[in-house]
Amino acid sequence: MPKLVETICPRCDGNGYIKVKQKENMVEHDCPMCLEEFLHMGGMVTTNNGYVMLPIENTRINVEGGRESITKWSGETLPEKGKDGP
């Protein structure tokens, strides 16, 4: 089984919400990808934590020091995985 690491949610960029266009305006919804339920003081709590667990070989460290999915392109000028740079 591959080692899992905490990674910035690729869908909401760690914000915990996504914006969806409905007709003419943008509506914010909770991000379903980083939704987490846990037991707190005897009750179930639901929160959007902004991260997901991914296999370490499918992630990379970004310029800010956080770990993100290799499929998520944050606008950094880094070589593509598997391709040789100049």
N, C-alpha and C positions, 0 to 999 in steps of 0.2 A: 504494500500500500504506500503511495507517495506521501511525502511529508507535506502537511497543509500549513499555510501561513496566512496571517491576517493581512488582507489586501484591500485597498481603497475600492469601494463599490464602483464598477465600471459604468453602471447605469445612471447613478445620480451624482457621481464624482465626490462621494462622501458627504453630500448635503442632507441625505435622508428624504428628499422629495424630488419629484420630477415634474416638469411643466408639460401640460398637454393642451394643444390648441383645440378649443371647442367653439365652432363658428367663428366669431370675430375676436374672442379674447382668450388669453392663456389662463389655465386653471392649474393650481398646484395640487398634486396628489402624493400620498405617501409612496415611497419607492418599495415595490413588492420584492425586490431582489435582496435588500439588506434588512428585511423585517425580522425581528427576533422576539420570541416569547420566552419569558423566564418567570420563575417563582420568586416573589418578593413579599415578605411579611404575610405569608399564607395566601396570597392571591396571585393570579396570573397577570403579568404586565406585558404589554406589547409596545415595542419601541423600534425606531429605525436608527440603527447604530452607525450607519455609514460605511461599514466594511463587510466583506464576505471572506470565506475561507476558500483558498484556491491552492492547487499543487504548486510547490515552489518552482518547478521547472516551467510553469506557465506565467510566471511573474518576473518583474524586473524592478530595480530600485530607480525611482525618478530623481530629478535634480534637486528636489526639495527633501529628499531622504526617505520619503514614503515608498511603500511597495505597491505597484499597480500591475494590472494584467498586461501582458505583452500585446494583446490585441487592441488595447486602448491607446490611442495616439494623442498625446497631450500637447502637441505642437512643438515639442522639443526637436532639435536637429540631431537625432541619433541614427546610426545605421540600422537598417532592418535586420532582424535576427536571422542568422544563417547566411547573410551576404557579407562579403569582404568590403571594408571601407577603403577609401583612398590612402 
